[in-house]
Structure formats: C-alpha cells, structure tokens
C-alpha cells in the first residue's frame, strides 16, 4: 500500500516529521517497506536557466552552456540535442549523485571546455526511460528552486506492508487513524454529505436471491447520474494517482480509484446507456461469460457473484467490471455501484478466475460494511464536483451485514498477556481513538467499529492496546527455571540422529541435506510403486514430484554431480526422513550413505582399492554401534533390488531389519553415469529397540581373568557356498565357557583348494578364568571346535 | 716379563682396532677365551714358585681386568655407532603425505539444530517432532486458519492426494502443526492440569512452493512453544533475547525490538528485530546502526488453544517460528540458501563442521 505524505496529512493533522511517521508506522505493525523521497534523492538539484548554449569548439555533438543556477552562472558541457539558449532544465552541480547512471558528478574538462555540473534527462533521474534529451521545464519554473519541487516530486511516497488482518489500512484514512491513536497528530474526519437526488433512478438495484447478512452480496447501494462530462482528471488527482503508481484514465475511473485508496472503499461506475433494465446481484449461471476490464473473457459458474442486467453479466462481484459497460471519454450518463461482498467468497472467486485486482484485494480482507452508505455519498460529491451533471435518488437492495460485536476486556488481561502495565486511561483512550466504543471502568466492554472485522475476541483488544501503547514497553523477562537441573533435551530415540551423523562424519563422510521429494521414476525404482498417496498434486516440476521412498537416489545424484564437477570419490551421507506412505507412521528416519569409486586412492605408500560391499557394511555397523544397537546382530542376503544381488546384505536383529548395505546395482550406477562401483547403506534409526530402562546407569560388573588368553588358528576346507558367519558361530559356540572370540583372518580359493571349495582360516581365543590351560585341555577344546564346525558346515580341517 | 707386556700390547691394540662387535668378540676369545693368551698365562702359574706365583698372579689378574675394561668400553662405543648407523639408514622423508584418509564433515543445518538443542535445553525446553506429510487440520485449521481463510494464501502449499475420508493432505508449510500435536497429547494435557509448564522446540523440514534465488521448496524451521497459566509476552521477549545472545555469542547488550505483526495462530503477534551492524561485508550481531529481522512470534491464539483441547481461559503461552537455514546463514556467513541443498563437496567441506565439533 502506497501513499504520499501530503495525502496522509489530508487525514491527519500533524507536525510530525517524515522520520517520526515512518517509525510510528512500523511500530504500529504497518511496516514501512520503503520511502521514495525525491526531495532527498535530488537534494542540491535546482532549476537552471540556460543563459547561452553555443556549439562546442572541438566537438560536433556537444554544446557549451552557461547555466544560471540561481546562485551563480556555471559552465556545463551538454550533449543533448535539445539544449538551447533560453530553456529551463534540471541542473545537478558537481558532486551530485546521478541515480540513472550510478555516478558521482565531478567537475571536469570535456574536450578542453570546463564542465561543472550537468543538465539531466528523465532517465538520468530515473523518472522514466526518456533519454532523447534533457528535461525541458515550463518557462514559469523559478530559477534556483529545488528541482524535486519543480518536477512535482517533493511529496515523499511511503510504501507500507499491510498484514492480511488490517484491511482497514488499505485506505489512507485508516492509516491516519492508527497514527492518531499512537499520538502522531489528530485524525481529521472526512466529509461525506448526503446529496439529495433530483430524479428517480431509472436503474434500480435488485437481488437475484433473498439477501441476508451472510449472502455473497448482502447489500448494494447506487444511483444514476446524467449530464456528466468525463475526460482527463484535474492535475491534483492525476498527480496523486501517479505518485502511487496508478495510471490516470478518465475522471470517472480516477474517482473510483481515489476513493478505493483514500477510504478503502472500492466502487464501480457503469455507462448507464449500455445497461438494459435494472441491475441484479446474483450468482453466475454455469457457462456464462464476461469480457472483463482486463481484456480477458472469463467463463463463470454458480460459485461466482456477478452483477447483471436483464441481458447479460456486466461485472464480477468485488473483483472486476465488464469491458462493454465501462465508461468512455464521451460517457454522459453513469450508474454507480457501491456494494459489500463477502470476503471468503470473493477470495475464492478471485482465486478460481485468477484475477488480482485492487477491489478483490480489499473485499477479501473485509471492508467496512457501513461504507456502502458513506461511500455512495463520497462518490456522488466527487462526481458532481469534477464531472458536473445531476444525481438521481439513491437505490438500494439487501440488508446490512451483522457487524456489531462487543467484547469484554478484563482489567488485568493486558498485563497478563503482554507483560505491559498499561494505565487504564491509556487502555480506554487507545481503543476510543481506534473507533471502539468503550463502556465500564475495567472490566470494560468494547464495541468493535464496523471497519475492524479482524477483532474477534479479548486477545485482539489486548493486541490493539499494546501495539498502539508500544511494543517497546514489553519487559524482557527470562523464563524462570523449571527445575534445578536441566533435563535432556532429546529423547534417547531422538539422540540417535546426532549420534549417527557424528559417527559417519568421523568415518570421513560428508553430510548432505537433500530434498524430501524426487522424480517419480527414481522413486519407483526405489520401491515407491503404486504409492499414489506420495505424489505431489502441485509439484514445482516433474523432477520433484514424489516423496522419497529412499534417500539413496538423491545421494547418487549428488555423487554424480560432484564427479561431473571433477570432485572425485565422493563419500556422502544424509540422516533424514523417507516415506513409506502418507501416514505419520509412514515417515521413517534413515541414515543413508554412498561411497563412490576409490576407497583408497592412488598414494605413494601402498596399493589402491575401490569401494565394495564391506565398506558399506562397516558404515552400517558403525552407525548401529553409535546409536546403541545391541551387538547380537546378524548379516544375511536379501537386500532390496537396488543393490547388487550378489554383493549386498541385510543386517537384522532377530527377524527385524536394522539396515541394508551393499554395492549398488550396476544398472543404477550406469543410469547415474557413474564410472566406478558405489557402496551404499541405509540404516533404520528407529529399528533397534531402546535398551531397557534401568534404575541406575551402572554397568554390569567387569570380571577380568588373571590368566593369559590363548589364541589358536584353524584352517578349514569347506563348500564355497557355506557362509563364513555360520562357520564362525559354530566355532564360537563349541565351548561357551572358554571361547571368548572367533574371527576370520583368511579366505582362500584357487590353487591347492579343490573346485567348489574354499579355505577359511579362523583365530579362536580361549580365555581361562580358573587357571592356566594345559596342553591337553587346549587340545581337547580344539577337537571340540573342529567337530562342531564339521557338524554345522561339513568343513574339514585343512591338512 | 716381556711376554706379559707383549700380550698386553697386542690385546689392547686388537680391542682398539676391532671394527665391529663380531671382531671385538674374536679379540675377547683370543685373549680371554679357553685358549686365549691371558688364559695361557694363568695356566703357567702352577709351575712357578709360591712367592713368584703370588706376584705374577696378581699381575696377570690386573692384565685380565684391564683387557676386560677395554673390551667393555669398545663394545659400548661400537654399539652406539651401530645404533646410529641403523637409525641413519631408517630415515624417511617426513614431508611425504600421511596415508590417504578423507575428513568427514557435518552439514551446517544439523550443527545449528544441535546448537538449538543445547541453548533451549538450558532453558528447560524439550525436543518435539511431527510428520512432514500433514493433514490439513493440523497444518491449518487447528491453528486458526480455517478453510478459505485469506492467510492460507500467505503460504503456497504443496498438496498430496486426499485421504480416503476426504481429508486434504499437505506437506507442512511450517513446524506449527506440531504445536497442535503437542497440546493435544494426553500426557501433556495431564502435566498442564497438574500445574506444569510445557516448553518444546520443534525443529524440522518445511515446504512451500517457492523456488528462486532466495527461496527453496524445502527449508528448515524451528518452532518454540510455551504453554502454562502465567507466561506472557515479556517472557517471550526474554526467551528470544536469551536465545539470540547465546546463539550469536553476543557478550554485551543486544538491542531487541518487537514490531506488531500478524499470524493467524498468535494474538498479539510480533516480528522481532535484533541490533546489528555491517563491517567489511560481515554481519555483526549486537548494538549497531541496523535492525535485522530474526523471527515471527506471539501469544498463542485462544482459538488455537481451544482447538487443541485446552481451555483458553486457563492456559496461555507463546510460540515463535524461526528459519534454521536463515540463522545458519547469518551466523556462519553463508551467502546463498540454494547451496545448502546442492551437496557440492567444496561447499560441504568449506561450510561443514568437524565430526566432533563441540556442542556447548
């Protein structure tokens, strides 16, 4: 919402400076977004009189001008074709900042001639795109006067951001009311006198339905004018509209715009001769069409309020008028529409039709319903004053919406909610200045004015009082402590996120954050088939149209982008949500990662190695360890089909899946245009059960043996298909009391090992607790191990 | 006599000239071994007269001691030299790089979330979460944004197919639906009924249809919610003030300004500015010539409280919402929002944090 300072002062009697007005507006919640103050921008720029303009001795296209600046005559070299003796222009002295060229002027010599300033074009002042010549001011412009004043730009333009609840401040008068309440001057009442009509209106307002306070258009007022003279508006009106960026059209149209921006009262005028019969407020019929004032034809339906005559629709209620019945330069008879339209329905229609207009903007925020009466009076006065002619009697249809509401404001409520101790007289004074009728001595009863539909309860009254009294009175009170000691912020389950993140970063991976959505084709490759509930209805584009069923596709893309930028061997992870379905439980938290290509790059100290399934397994297990998963996890085959079927696995606790790991399926790697293998993992952070709550944090007792452990190696020959884990478990369980660990340290197949077999070597640790083991005891355990492994896997000890 | 002197001279000079420990041992054997020259002298003692034996024996013993000492000294010298030679031969070029190992990093968003946890944790807040895919009621209606409310246009919402019962589904446009989910929680309601105070922060992903230089369709917010019977705007201001000072590490005074604003789910509503200045293109938070908008907040709207099953005549409190990406940009001088989500390794390494970056 834009307005000028002088416009504001028509509604506000004040001596406040521009800065005071600016600060007060912002602190009232009418945030000042910008002030265009030409007087400030063009400070030092004056009206200059060209005493003499002669050809530059050394340049065909330049002139040397002697300019009277009112405080002396200076020489300026000018390149404009229209620079001539006797003209008046805008003179910028040396040292000025020229906005259009973003330069500071310097006194200089141009081709040997002194130039101590500049005569400016419109473009150089950023007032328009015109750069055909320098500004040619009227002959009566006073030499030496500030240029901004001579250009009619000495009125600062203020732009404020109006929040959706403050429709009443979409008119200058409403803004002035807020400022007056805050002590920045006195609100001037505006003059809207009832003009008695001299004839009966030949066009009457009617309703196509029984109008009720909650109808799409509860009430409409209007009247007929005859013998008016349309044409260009007077200067003051044109200037006012131009200052806030509106294009003057004709005096009748300009009047409607003026009242819209001045009093937040949108109006419409029809060319009465183009109407047939009475005007009716009704809902559109399916398929009805209207060529609107924006030049577009709209097809309507019964949800849209329209204004129609006996023949056709001529306006979209609260949004826009029709082209065919609009006023023209030669219009002599007009019909005025001053209506109230329901905000919610107006907004819905506007959205449906895709029309933004100044009228819609206001109606959908709720205008003053009573304005149908004073708005008609104001419009009448302006039309008669600026266009002449005579007015008919008023015509009206419908009933006044029910805007009267009273709320109680308890005396302690302002302080209770805001923390500010507002004196009672200020509380009532502020509400009164805002237009509330206040009764009582605290508690008070406040009657809401017709222009404040946003006030719906006591809390709103508190806001009105405190924002006008000043939010800077709010005390700064630290929250009292809830308990002597602080509790953990995050639950053990929530802490798994930082635990996983730190574990993976410590393993050399870089954390990424990627979109929650991805392309549907990718999502479907990663398990989102048939999940229509996860497809966005209004995505930004097709590459972001489905909620991700896995984080991996995003990380694969990120890895490929990095490789394309020459950043090799990316190792990326993300800890975030993925979506199984659209329910709250369908969102699961996953730590996922990819490592591409080299695990060990070329280096002077040893061989290189590419990533493989065991890198992914190590990452997954590291995350599980970091989040406190139990250690009786098992790995098996059966990862989803985006992994390499032979080089991937599932980590489970019992039957529950904790994680997937493996090399990515070569098809997916190829699709991503990646050249080397990709090791990937997905750990389901919520899958491992939380440890049982115990009374204390005490660990179980640590029992250390004083006796040396013994390590024995066994090399087994076993069928190639036998899983190592099965063999190790068999060995481990051969003597649970004595064996504390068993691990694979060698795997061999090839020469010396029969086809279809492999050699698996394990180291078993024996830990006696009672005494040192004898050779015979070690021998006995070894035999038990060999027998147990043979029984479980068919393995034989390698000779 | 001559024998003794000769043996002495020969042995001592052999010790001196032994080049390594092996040669030295040969010298020891030649002199003191079973068939050694000194041992040979000892063997001659038995043939001498008792007086001569005593005198000569003493001399031989002295010689033996002398040679042993020389051997020991030489052995030590040679050992030191051998160690020095070995150390010299083992020298490497320490300017060679360590074995390759990549340095992992944490994303600034997660880092800031951890900072939020620690600062608000000190103030007695706990961490609450809710789903990204929300139903229309929690995202809007519960928060006093009924269908067709103009405020719905303030937020460009991503929609998903409606539930079977017709409930519209959205990607949450703010973290505020978790306010509703928290207040509706039976345990929370009981805690409040028992006179307790609800203090939660809700960090998380949020979504709006916006995709330009300064907007991304996904971003991060943190919501704060305090509900009890007495908390007022002064506490809200104190909470934001304390947070900003801790987060931006402002030692001195921090100017803070509440400006009236509008959010459907708070009343009164405010936008908050904090003092700042710019020096050499770097933002300094603290007393300065400018204001920086930091968040929106207000007292929870009585209708929102009622919608969530609490009596607004009894309970009141405040809520605020802040952009996590934004405060990360402000604190760490990250110029471009879009780059947060691009996963460019150069960016992740430059703006990222080390794995064990201490969280206060």
Interface residues (C-beta under 8 A of the other chain):
Chain A: X26 X27 X28 X29 X31 X163 X164 X165 X166 X343 X344 X347 X348 X351 X364 X365 X415 X416 X417 X418 X419 X420 X457 X458 X459 X460 X462 X463 X466 X467 X471 X472 X474 X475 X476 X477 X478 X479 X481 X482 X483 X486 X487 X488 X489 X490 X491 X494 X497 X498 X501 X502 X503 X504 X505 X506 X507 X508 X509 X510 X511 X512 X513 X514 X515 X516 X517 X532 X533 X534 X535 X536 X537 X538 X539 X540 X544 X547 X555 X558 X561 X562 X565 X567 X569 X570 X571 X572 X575 X576 X577 X579 X582 X583 X584 X586 X587 X600 X601 X603 X604 X605 X606
Chain B: X96 X97 X99 X100 X101 X102 X103 X104 X105 X106 X107 X109 X110 X114 X117 X118 X120 X121 X122 X123 X124 X125 X126 X127 X129 X130 X131 X132 X133 X148 X149 X150 X151 X153 X154 X158 X159 X160 X161 X163 X169 X171 X197 X199 X201 X205 X207 X209 X211 X217 X218 X226 X230 X231 X232 X233 X234 X235 X236 X237 X238 X239 X241 X242 X256 X257 X258 X259 X260 X261 X262 X267 X268 X269 X270 X271 X299 X301 X302 X303 X316 X340 X341 X342 X343 X344 X345 X346 X348 X349 X352 X354 X355 X356
